[in-house]
Amino acid sequence: MGKAKMLAEGARRRAIVHEADVAGTMAEQIQDRPAPANADRMKFNLRLPPRYFTLLDTARARRAGRPSRNTMVAEAIEDFLRKEGLL
């Protein structure tokens, strides 16, 4: 097999995305990693009506970079604390 043909075959094979490759990539994403033991944050559950999540997703879609829900909620809490004079 000639070098050109081998290169073309390799490019064709790399174009195919295998399920195992996707799973490996997703496992390395930052949200799947455990937080460091000395993280300066605490976790809590927000019990919000489903309508709020729909509105939050709509607001996220309008923003550049599509920030996460957590980011949007954190920004809202910071704004509230500033308004109350605590930050």
N, CA, C and O atoms as a Tinker XYZ file with bonds, in Angstrom:
   348  protein
     1  N      0.859000   -1.166000    0.000000    73     2
     2  CA     0.000000    0.000000    0.000000    64     1     3
     3  C      0.908000    1.232000    0.000000    63     2     4     5
     4  O      1.856000    1.304000    0.782000    81     3
     5  N      0.630000    2.170000   -0.847000    73     3     6
     6  CA     1.435000    3.381000   -0.948000    64     5     7
     7  C      1.172000    4.330000    0.204000    63     6     8     9
     8  O      0.151000    4.237000    0.885000    81     7
     9  N      2.107000    5.242000    0.413000    73     7    10
    10  CA     2.008000    6.181000    1.516000    64     9    11
    11  C      0.756000    7.060000    1.411000    63    10    12    13
    12  O      0.086000    7.304000    2.415000    81    11
    13  N      0.444000    7.527000    0.221000    73    11    14
    14  CA    -0.734000    8.377000    0.016000    64    13    15
    15  C     -2.012000    7.619000    0.367000    63    14    16    17
    16  O     -2.923000    8.166000    0.989000    81    15
    17  N     -2.063000    6.364000   -0.039000    73    15    18
    18  CA    -3.251000    5.558000    0.235000    64    17    19
    19  C     -3.374000    5.291000    1.734000    63    18    20    21
    20  O     -4.475000    5.309000    2.285000    81    19
    21  N     -2.231000    5.043000    2.394000    73    19    22
    22  CA    -2.266000    4.819000    3.841000    64    21    23
    23  C     -2.720000    6.073000    4.584000    63    22    24    25
    24  O     -3.480000    5.984000    5.549000    81    23
    25  N     -2.259000    7.234000    4.141000    73    23    26
    26  CA    -2.677000    8.487000    4.773000    64    25    27
    27  C     -4.169000    8.739000    4.579000    63    26    28    29
    28  O     -4.859000    9.174000    5.501000    81    27
    29  N     -4.659000    8.461000    3.372000    73    27    30
    30  CA    -6.090000    8.642000    3.089000    64    29    31
    31  C     -6.928000    7.691000    3.938000    63    30    32    33
    32  O     -7.984000    8.076000    4.440000    81    31
    33  N     -6.469000    6.465000    4.100000    73    31    34
    34  CA    -7.200000    5.481000    4.906000    64    33    35
    35  C     -7.224000    5.913000    6.376000    63    34    36    37
    36  O     -8.242000    5.784000    7.056000    81    35
    37  N     -6.087000    6.427000    6.852000    73    35    38
    38  CA    -6.021000    6.897000    8.234000    64    37    39
    39  C     -6.950000    8.075000    8.475000    63    38    40    41
    40  O     -7.600000    8.145000    9.518000    81    39
    41  N     -7.020000    8.995000    7.531000    73    39    42
    42  CA    -7.908000   10.150000    7.656000    64    41    43
    43  C     -9.364000    9.706000    7.667000    63    42    44    45
    44  O    -10.180000   10.254000    8.409000    81    43
    45  N     -9.685000    8.717000    6.846000    73    43    46
    46  CA   -11.052000    8.207000    6.817000    64    45    47
    47  C    -11.412000    7.567000    8.149000    63    46    48    49
    48  O    -12.517000    7.765000    8.654000    81    47
    49  N    -10.505000    6.814000    8.714000    73    47    50
    50  CA   -10.777000    6.161000    9.999000    64    49    51
    51  C    -10.918000    7.166000   11.127000    63    50    52    53
    52  O    -11.748000    6.981000   12.017000    81    51
    53  N    -10.116000    8.237000   11.104000    73    51    54
    54  CA   -10.209000    9.249000   12.154000    64    53    55
    55  C    -11.501000   10.046000   12.059000    63    54    56    57
    56  O    -11.939000   10.630000   13.050000    81    55
    57  N    -12.111000   10.077000   10.897000    73    55    58
    58  CA   -13.351000   10.830000   10.730000    64    57    59
    59  C    -14.518000   10.128000   11.404000    63    58    60    61
    60  O    -15.548000   10.748000   11.671000    81    59
    61  N    -14.364000    8.841000   11.678000    73    59    62
    62  CA   -15.434000    8.088000   12.331000    64    61    63
    63  C    -15.322000    8.302000   13.835000    63    62    64    65
    64  O    -14.261000    8.073000   14.416000    81    63
    65  N    -16.398000    8.735000   14.464000    73    63    66
    66  CA   -16.402000    8.960000   15.908000    64    65    67
    67  C    -16.957000    7.707000   16.565000    63    66    68    69
    68  O    -18.085000    7.291000   16.302000    81    67
    69  N    -16.151000    7.127000   17.414000    73    67    70
    70  CA   -16.574000    5.916000   18.111000    64    69    71
    71  C    -17.191000    6.283000   19.455000    63    70    72    73
    72  O    -16.791000    7.259000   20.089000    81    71
    73  N    -18.175000    5.485000   19.883000    73    71    74
    74  CA   -18.871000    5.741000   21.132000    64    73    75
    75  C    -17.903000    5.776000   22.312000    63    74    76    77
    76  O    -18.059000    6.592000   23.220000    81    75
    77  N    -16.908000    4.898000   22.301000    73    75    78
    78  CA   -15.932000    4.862000   23.394000    64    77    79
    79  C    -15.128000    6.153000   23.451000    63    78    80    81
    80  O    -14.782000    6.615000   24.538000    81    79
    81  N    -14.826000    6.742000   22.297000    73    79    82
    82  CA   -14.090000    8.011000   22.273000    64    81    83
    83  C    -14.926000    9.131000   22.891000    63    82    84    85
    84  O    -14.409000    9.963000   23.636000    81    83
    85  N    -16.221000    9.143000   22.574000    73    83    86
    86  CA   -17.105000   10.171000   23.113000    64    85    87
    87  C    -17.211000   10.015000   24.627000    63    86    88    89
    88  O    -17.144000   11.003000   25.357000    81    87
    89  N    -17.378000    8.775000   25.104000    73    87    90
    90  CA   -17.492000    8.536000   26.542000    64    89    91
    91  C    -16.202000    8.946000   27.253000    63    90    92    93
    92  O    -16.247000    9.529000   28.336000    81    91
    93  N    -15.063000    8.643000   26.648000    73    91    94
    94  CA   -13.788000    9.035000   27.244000    64    93    95
    95  C    -13.638000   10.530000   27.326000    63    94    96    97
    96  O    -13.130000   11.048000   28.321000    81    95
    97  N    -14.070000   11.239000   26.298000    73    95    98
    98  CA   -13.979000   12.700000   26.286000    64    97    99
    99  C    -14.922000   13.305000   27.328000    63    98   100   101
   100  O    -14.550000   14.226000   28.055000    81    99
   101  N    -16.127000   12.784000   27.391000    73    99   102
   102  CA   -17.104000   13.330000   28.333000    64   101   103
   103  C    -16.669000   13.089000   29.778000    63   102   104   105
   104  O    -16.929000   13.919000   30.650000    81   103
   105  N    -16.006000   11.957000   30.037000    73   103   106
   106  CA   -15.570000   11.655000   31.397000    64   105   107
   107  C    -14.511000   12.636000   31.878000    63   106   108   109
   108  O    -14.323000   12.804000   33.083000    81   107
   109  N    -13.822000   13.280000   30.951000    73   107   110
   110  CA   -12.760000   14.207000   31.315000    64   109   111
   111  C    -13.259000   15.646000   31.473000    63   110   112   113
   112  O    -12.475000   16.536000   31.803000    81   111
   113  N    -14.533000   15.878000   31.245000    73   111   114
   114  CA   -15.039000   17.241000   31.342000    64   113   115
   115  C    -15.034000   17.707000   32.784000    63   114   116   117
   116  O    -15.143000   16.903000   33.710000    81   115
   117  N    -14.908000   18.987000   32.962000    73   115   118
   118  CA   -14.709000   19.537000   34.297000    64   117   119
   119  C    -15.883000   19.271000   35.240000    63   118   120   121
   120  O    -15.669000   19.080000   36.437000    81   119
   121  N    -17.116000   19.253000   34.731000    73   119   122
   122  CA   -18.248000   19.052000   35.628000    64   121   123
   123  C    -18.311000   17.637000   36.168000    63   122   124   125
   124  O    -19.025000   17.382000   37.138000    81   123
   125  N    -17.573000   16.699000   35.556000    73   123   126
   126  CA   -17.560000   15.329000   36.031000    64   125   127
   127  C    -16.458000   15.077000   37.044000    63   126   128   129
   128  O    -16.404000   14.002000   37.643000    81   127
   129  N    -15.585000   16.042000   37.244000    73   127   130
   130  CA   -14.490000   15.870000   38.184000    64   129   131
   131  C    -14.958000   16.236000   39.587000    63   130   132   133
   132  O    -15.747000   17.167000   39.750000    81   131
   133  N    -14.486000   15.521000   40.597000    73   131   134
   134  CA   -14.855000   15.901000   41.966000    64   133   135
   135  C    -14.193000   17.224000   42.345000    63   134   136   137
   136  O    -13.095000   17.535000   41.885000    81   135
   137  N    -14.863000   17.982000   43.171000    73   135   138
   138  CA   -14.316000   19.257000   43.624000    64   137   139
   139  C    -13.158000   18.994000   44.570000    63   138   140   141
   140  O    -13.155000   17.991000   45.285000    81   139
   141  N    -12.187000   19.872000   44.582000    73   139   142
   142  CA   -11.082000   19.688000   45.527000    64   141   143
   143  C    -11.585000   19.748000   46.964000    63   142   144   145
   144  O    -12.592000   20.397000   47.245000    81   143
   145  N    -10.897000   19.083000   47.860000    73   143   146
   146  CA   -11.332000   19.015000   49.257000    64   145   147
   147  C    -11.356000   20.393000   49.905000    63   146   148   149
   148  O    -12.140000   20.627000   50.825000    81   147
   149  N    -10.520000   21.298000   49.447000    73   147   150
   150  CA   -10.461000   22.626000   50.059000    64   149   151
   151  C    -11.207000   23.676000   49.230000    63   150   152   153
   152  O    -10.859000   24.856000   49.270000    81   151
   153  N    -12.219000   23.256000   48.489000    73   151   154
   154  CA   -12.988000   24.193000   47.662000    64   153   155
   155  C    -13.698000   25.205000   48.553000    63   154   156   157
   156  O    -14.189000   24.854000   49.626000    81   155
   157  N    -13.752000   26.449000   48.116000    73   155   158
   158  CA   -14.383000   27.501000   48.909000    64   157   159
   159  C    -15.849000   27.683000   48.540000    63   158   160   161
   160  O    -16.333000   28.807000   48.408000    81   159
   161  N    -16.530000   26.597000   48.379000    73   159   162
   162  CA   -17.953000   26.667000   48.043000    64   161   163
   163  C    -18.679000   25.537000   48.744000    63   162   164   165
   164  O    -18.082000   24.542000   49.154000    81   163
   165  N    -19.973000   25.718000   48.869000    73   163   166
   166  CA   -20.806000   24.677000   49.474000    64   165   167
   167  C    -21.912000   24.350000   48.484000    63   166   168   169
   168  O    -22.325000   25.198000   47.694000    81   167
   169  N    -22.377000   23.135000   48.534000    73   167   170
   170  CA   -23.448000   22.715000   47.630000    64   169   171
   171  C    -24.780000   22.753000   48.374000    63   170   172   173
   172  O    -24.849000   22.493000   49.575000    81   171
   173  N    -25.827000   23.080000   47.634000    73   171   174
   174  CA   -27.173000   22.999000   48.181000    64   173   175
   175  C    -28.152000   22.810000   47.033000    63   174   176   177
   176  O    -27.858000   23.149000   45.887000    81   175
   177  N    -29.299000   22.274000   47.350000    73   175   178
   178  CA   -30.335000   22.055000   46.344000    64   177   179
   179  C    -31.286000   23.244000   46.325000    63   178   180   181
   180  O    -31.717000   23.729000   47.371000    81   179
   181  N    -31.604000   23.700000   45.128000    73   179   182
   182  CA   -32.611000   24.737000   44.976000    64   181   183
   183  C    -33.920000   24.077000   44.593000    63   182   184   185
   184  O    -33.990000   23.326000   43.620000    81   183
   185  N    -34.932000   24.357000   45.346000    73   183   186
   186  CA   -36.239000   23.821000   45.006000    64   185   187
   187  C    -37.034000   24.959000   44.364000    63   186   188   189
   188  O    -37.657000   25.778000   45.040000    81   187
   189  N    -36.985000   24.973000   43.052000    73   187   190
   190  CA   -37.651000   26.020000   42.288000    64   189   191
   191  C    -38.743000   25.405000   41.434000    63   190   192   193
   192  O    -38.646000   24.241000   41.044000    81   191
   193  N    -39.778000   26.170000   41.140000    73   191   194
   194  CA   -40.815000   25.661000   40.234000    64   193   195
   195  C    -40.214000   25.380000   38.848000    63   194   196   197
   196  O    -39.298000   26.082000   38.418000    81   195
   197  N    -40.721000   24.368000   38.159000    73   195   198
   198  CA   -40.199000   24.042000   36.823000    64   197   199
   199  C    -40.219000   25.231000   35.873000    63   198   200   201
   200  O    -39.363000   25.339000   34.995000    81   199
   201  N    -41.184000   26.119000   36.040000    73   199   202
   202  CA   -41.294000   27.303000   35.181000    64   201   203
   203  C    -40.022000   28.157000   35.269000    63   202   204   205
   204  O    -39.581000   28.723000   34.268000    81   203
   205  N    -39.435000   28.247000   36.471000    73   203   206
   206  CA   -38.220000   29.039000   36.646000    64   205   207
   207  C    -37.069000   28.476000   35.826000    63   206   208   209
   208  O    -36.285000   29.233000   35.253000    81   207
   209  N    -36.963000   27.157000   35.766000    73   207   210
   210  CA   -35.888000   26.547000   34.981000    64   209   211
   211  C    -36.074000   26.826000   33.498000    63   210   212   213
   212  O    -35.098000   27.030000   32.776000    81   211
   213  N    -37.316000   26.837000   33.043000    73   211   214
   214  CA   -37.591000   27.176000   31.647000    64   213   215
   215  C    -37.181000   28.621000   31.360000    63   214   216   217
   216  O    -36.547000   28.903000   30.344000    81   215
   217  N    -37.549000   29.530000   32.263000    73   215   218
   218  CA   -37.178000   30.933000   32.091000    64   217   219
   219  C    -35.659000   31.118000   32.173000    63   218   220   221
   220  O    -35.080000   31.912000   31.431000    81   219
   221  N    -35.032000   30.385000   33.073000    73   219   222
   222  CA   -33.580000   30.457000   33.207000    64   221   223
   223  C    -32.887000   29.977000   31.937000    63   222   224   225
   224  O    -31.913000   30.583000   31.490000    81   223
   225  N    -33.386000   28.890000   31.358000    73   223   226
   226  CA   -32.806000   28.385000   30.104000    64   225   227
   227  C    -33.005000   29.379000   28.963000    63   226   228   229
   228  O    -32.143000   29.508000   28.094000    81   227
   229  N    -34.137000   30.081000   28.962000    73   227   230
   230  CA   -34.379000   31.102000   27.945000    64   229   231
   231  C    -33.375000   32.245000   28.093000    63   230   232   233
   232  O    -32.818000   32.722000   27.104000    81   231
   233  N    -33.151000   32.675000   29.320000    73   231   234
   234  CA   -32.188000   33.756000   29.564000    64   233   235
   235  C    -30.772000   33.308000   29.194000    63   234   236   237
   236  O    -30.001000   34.091000   28.640000    81   235
   237  N    -30.430000   32.065000   29.495000    73   235   238
   238  CA   -29.097000   31.542000   29.152000    64   237   239
   239  C    -28.886000   31.544000   27.650000    63   238   240   241
   240  O    -27.793000   31.859000   27.179000    81   239
   241  N    -29.918000   31.198000   26.892000    73   239   242
   242  CA   -29.802000   31.119000   25.436000    64   241   243
   243  C    -29.531000   32.495000   24.824000    63   242   244   245
   244  O    -28.926000   32.587000   23.756000    81   243
   245  N    -29.972000   33.556000   25.488000    73   243   246
   246  CA   -29.778000   34.910000   24.970000    64   245   247
   247  C    -28.377000   35.449000   25.227000    63   246   248   249
   248  O    -27.938000   36.389000   24.563000    81   247
   249  N    -27.677000   34.857000   26.189000    73   247   250
   250  CA   -26.359000   35.361000   26.566000    64   249   251
   251  C    -25.259000   34.709000   25.749000    63   250   252   253
   252  O    -25.350000   33.534000   25.392000    81   251
   253  N    -24.233000   35.469000   25.460000    73   251   254
   254  CA   -23.080000   34.944000   24.728000    64   253   255
   255  C    -22.368000   33.913000   25.597000    63   254   256   257
   256  O    -22.173000   34.122000   26.794000    81   255
   257  N    -21.994000   32.830000   24.996000    73   255   258
   258  CA   -21.270000   31.790000   25.711000    64   257   259
   259  C    -22.155000   30.823000   26.468000    63   258   260   261
   260  O    -21.657000   29.839000   27.015000    81   259
   261  N    -23.443000   31.071000   26.514000    73   259   262
   262  CA   -24.401000   30.220000   27.206000    64   261   263
   263  C    -23.880000   29.757000   28.562000    63   262   264   265
   264  O    -23.518000   28.590000   28.715000    81   263
   265  N    -23.837000   30.656000   29.552000    73   263   266
   266  CA   -23.336000   30.271000   30.877000    64   265   267
   267  C    -24.215000   29.189000   31.501000    63   266   268   269
   268  O    -25.375000   29.031000   31.120000    81   267
   269  N    -23.675000   28.464000   32.437000    73   267   270
   270  CA   -24.422000   27.380000   33.073000    64   269   271
   271  C    -25.531000   27.944000   33.958000    63   270   272   273
   272  O    -25.545000   29.131000   34.286000    81   271
   273  N    -26.450000   27.071000   34.331000    73   271   274
   274  CA   -27.509000   27.485000   35.254000    64   273   275
   275  C    -26.894000   27.927000   36.573000    63   274   276   277
   276  O    -27.319000   28.921000   37.162000    81   275
   277  N    -25.895000   27.187000   37.034000    73   275   278
   278  CA   -25.251000   27.545000   38.298000    64   277   279
   279  C    -24.671000   28.952000   38.236000    63   278   280   281
   280  O    -24.790000   29.716000   39.195000    81   279
   281  N    -24.051000   29.298000   37.122000    73   279   282
   282  CA   -23.487000   30.637000   36.973000    64   281   283
   283  C    -24.576000   31.690000   37.024000    63   282   284   285
   284  O    -24.422000   32.720000   37.679000    81   283
   285  N    -25.665000   31.434000   36.339000    73   283   286
   286  CA   -26.770000   32.394000   36.321000    64   285   287
   287  C    -27.363000   32.571000   37.720000    63   286   288   289
   288  O    -27.652000   33.695000   38.129000    81   287
   289  N    -27.544000   31.482000   38.450000    73   287   290
   290  CA   -28.092000   31.557000   39.808000    64   289   291
   291  C    -27.112000   32.290000   40.719000    63   290   292   293
   292  O    -27.521000   33.117000   41.534000    81   291
   293  N    -25.813000   31.990000   40.583000    73   291   294
   294  CA   -24.807000   32.663000   41.410000    64   293   295
   295  C    -24.808000   34.167000   41.150000    63   294   296   297
   296  O    -24.690000   34.953000   42.090000    81   295
   297  N    -24.937000   34.575000   39.897000    73   295   298
   298  CA   -24.995000   36.004000   39.570000    64   297   299
   299  C    -26.221000   36.656000   40.206000    63   298   300   301
   300  O    -26.136000   37.772000   40.718000    81   299
   301  N    -27.348000   35.968000   40.176000    73   299   302
   302  CA   -28.573000   36.517000   40.769000    64   301   303
   303  C    -28.421000   36.662000   42.283000    63   302   304   305
   304  O    -28.883000   37.645000   42.862000    81   303
   305  N    -27.773000   35.684000   42.926000    73   303   306
   306  CA   -27.566000   35.763000   44.372000    64   305   307
   307  C    -26.613000   36.914000   44.706000    63   306   308   309
   308  O    -26.845000   37.650000   45.665000    81   307
   309  N    -25.551000   37.071000   43.926000    73   307   310
   310  CA   -24.620000   38.184000   44.151000    64   309   311
   311  C    -25.327000   39.529000   44.004000    63   310   312   313
   312  O    -25.114000   40.439000   44.806000    81   311
   313  N    -26.170000   39.652000   42.976000    73   311   314
   314  CA   -26.922000   40.902000   42.782000    64   313   315
   315  C    -27.825000   41.177000   43.992000    63   314   316   317
   316  O    -27.910000   42.312000   44.461000    81   315
   317  N    -28.490000   40.143000   44.487000    73   315   318
   318  CA   -29.366000   40.300000   45.645000    64   317   319
   319  C    -28.575000   40.740000   46.873000    63   318   320   321
   320  O    -28.988000   41.653000   47.588000    81   319
   321  N    -27.429000   40.085000   47.117000    73   319   322
   322  CA   -26.619000   40.419000   48.288000    64   321   323
   323  C    -26.052000   41.831000   48.191000    63   322   324   325
   324  O    -25.931000   42.519000   49.205000    81   323
   325  N    -25.704000   42.272000   46.980000    73   323   326
   326  CA   -25.244000   43.650000   46.780000    64   325   327
   327  C    -26.373000   44.644000   47.096000    63   326   328   329
   328  O    -26.163000   45.666000   47.750000    81   327
   329  N    -27.566000   44.312000   46.613000    73   327   330
   330  CA   -28.725000   45.176000   46.835000    64   329   331
   331  C    -29.035000   45.289000   48.339000    63   330   332   333
   332  O    -29.461000   46.340000   48.818000    81   331
   333  N    -28.814000   44.196000   49.063000    73   331   334
   334  CA   -29.062000   44.193000   50.515000    64   333   335
   335  C    -27.912000   44.825000   51.301000    63   334   336   337
   336  O    -28.000000   44.982000   52.519000    81   335
   337  N    -26.829000   45.189000   50.595000    73   335   338
   338  CA   -25.687000   45.814000   51.243000    64   337   339
   339  C    -24.764000   44.852000   51.973000    63   338   340   341
   340  O    -23.990000   45.267000   52.836000    81   339
   341  N    -24.838000   43.583000   51.635000    73   339   342
   342  CA   -24.000000   42.597000   52.303000    64   341   343
   343  C    -22.713000   42.303000   51.546000    63   342   344   345
   344  O    -21.798000   41.697000   52.104000    81   343
   345  N    -22.626000   42.714000   50.304000    73   343   346
   346  CA   -21.390000   42.534000   49.530000    64   345   347
   347  C    -20.818000   43.890000   49.156000    63   346   348
   348  O    -19.778000   43.962000   48.502000    81   347
